[in-house]
């Protein structure tokens, strides 16, 4: 871009109406940009001036009152006015030394006219050029925006957008995305890139004349920051507007990429859910998996479900994306290809076994133990981990998924400390769950255990616990007495009472199996009631 939209005081001094003008103060501020020309004869600025104006005055408002003039000058400097032009002769004849010193201190230009001039002609002349420049600026900006929008339709990466801005302005561009991988256009050496990064990081938060800064935001989230740097010229409003339009274009591109990625993820999630439900054939599954370039044969698969428990209607505060990445890494190290399928507070993982089938369980258990530590480190206070049935055929994954859900359901109903990770380890509780669904479990429990429960309640004893430990100890009186902390004689009395209530044959195989079953069922029912 060749034209540079800047209308400075130095430029204005070269115009015909300023042939008799002299700069009496603020020579270092002649590069100040002028946005408008304003005739001003009062001494209270208030909200009349917004900044960037070149003020024309005859001095009528303060005449020879130096204090009033100094007060006005301070206000003009504070309001960031471009400069002050004063016509000498009519009301004032010279500029006070104190005013010159104040203007020099702030590089604020004070210009005097030695002859009478027409303020109307000056304003018309300068305003005409300012309006024409503004029109040209808008035209160029619109042209830039249209070209940029056309590029958005065909580009494959955001680098092309940045490159277009850099070539248009012919300056140094620095792009810092959230991953902090600095991009420079044109490319510079490593040492120079570090110097540029240090230079732009000092621009907080305002822009300077040599450096412009603009963030790229999507959904109020900051994705990246663009910086423009120049050693040869100052940046103005036009460059700021170009940078803003470019940041908007980058945000649109990022939004499109996010939408495409989310749509792809949604389609992938839908396909995975269908796989878990047994919709796809083995050929369809194998064809789909070719995209992932998994080397070697798969010996089987298992579905793992992680349930993050939260209060009712409470959102999940854990960063699920980060959690998924950690979990994938854990099970990858333990010999699995991992496919996460997220749905509400259930994180479902399809684990495809790429190693031997012999030790699949020990490797999965090792991964689960690591996963528990990850969840604890992430301050997830309550969670469940359930593994389904191991299947050899990938088109039977739905069996693993259904049994993982069943395991999750059973885990919530068994007594604390007796829960297992895997469906195949649930043993008796799987049977209890089936009986509970399809028959009257209470009547079976009452038939065998009600006499003991009623005896315990009436006599404040603990025969039920004694029975449980006695069965767990395979009828060993010594081991049972040790576990329940009683002497042998006390245990004998309790066993005699159990024989009275259950019958002398309660340790015979068939009856013993039913009693063990009802003991577990009784605990199962108590947990459900809780």
Secondary structure by P-SEA (a helix, b strand, c coil): ccccccccaaaaaacccccccccccccccccccccbbbbbcccccccccccccbbbbccccccccaaaaaaaaaaaaaacccbbbbbcccccccccaaaaaaaaaacbbbbbbcccccaaaaaaaaaaaaaaaaaaaaaaaaaaaaaaaaaaaccccaaaaaaaaaaaccbbbbbbcccccccccccccaaaaaaaaaaaaaccccccccbbbbbbbccccccbbbbbbbccccccaaaaaaaaaaaaaaaaaaaaaaaaaaaaaaaaaaaaaaaaaccccaaaaaaaacccccccccccbbbbbbbbbbccccccccaaaaaaaaaaaaaaaaccbbbbbbcccbbbbbccccccccaaaaaaaaaaaaaaaaaaaaccccbbbbbccccccccaaaaaaaaaaaaaaaaacccccccccccccaaaaaaaaaaaacccaaaaaaaccaaaaaaaaaccccaaaaaaaaaaacccaaaaaaaacccaaaaaaaaaaaaaacccccccaaaaaaaaaaaaaaaaaaaaac
